[in-house]
Amino acid sequence: MNRQKIVITRKIPESYVNDLKKQFEVVMWSSEDQPVTREYLLNEVKDASAILSMLTDTIDRELLSQGSELKVVANMAVGYDNIDVQAARDLGITVCNTPDILSDTTADLAFALMMATARRIVEAAEMVKQGKWLSWSPYFLAGYEIHHKTIGIVGMGKIGEAIAKRATGFDMNILYYNRSRKPDAEQRLGAVYADLDTLLQESDFIVCMIPLTAQTKGLFGEKEFKKMKRTAIFINAARGAVVDESALIAALEAGEIAGAGLDVFEKEPIDANHPLLQFPNVVALPHIGSATHETRSAMIALCCENITRVLRGERPKTEVKS
Ligand code: DGY
């Protein structure tokens, strides 16, 4: 009997591949840095039973329909806006993601980004390296305080909660906005539910952790930035497309907000000449929310486990339900 075939869309460590190869046929895209081509994927999916995909891969209806034997797509990310989940459901294909295991790591990064933006860490470090540190002076590189300020978390999922937990250590007031109330987070972390307008008006730090969906696309636009304090700092570690980047650029140009820390962009990788990257008060990172050795290894392992389970006819550990 033919072994079931798994397509892995980015080079991952051999140890995981070797484990899978004990039971399955495995084909793997050869590059660690470059995304798989559409052509390769369309061709390999034809007789594949599973895809281990990255958030950079577009797994749409056309592609899913090519996989007549396809049973599971395991995405190496908690977000799955790159996958047409409805199409997968229509075709009887299970979609899995990697929730929970990356929550603390991504919260660490979001908090670090918030601190780096508020305290001008990147600008300051560059000045030292470039020999531009001339002397100590009263307001040299003065930034904004974090402790005892108000943080407004938009999207109170597991990562949002982990950010709130970190904020308690800084004696911050915590506001949150979410589709549904989180009584447990309110009780445990002292987080206070607010409607979006109130959160935008009252927060010193607005931290976006909301997933990208048809409803949240462009959620942060001209109106939203105008509601923020002129001293507010906007952080996005979710998905670029929840922000209207032209509106963010206009808000930064007009001084409507004090700065932005961005780990994600509408188009990734962002062009080095992009107007957003020209502001000194913007800290930009290359989508590294979950990028630690430990977490990335745990994400790969979970994808492999989900695939193995589905191909053996068992329930996966973390199936996308929505
Ligand atoms: C995710 O898992 O969705 C993150 O964006 C990856 O870093």
Residues whose N, C-alpha, C, O or C-beta is under 5 A from the ligand:
A	BS01	DGY	M76 A77 V78 G79 A238 H287 G289 S290
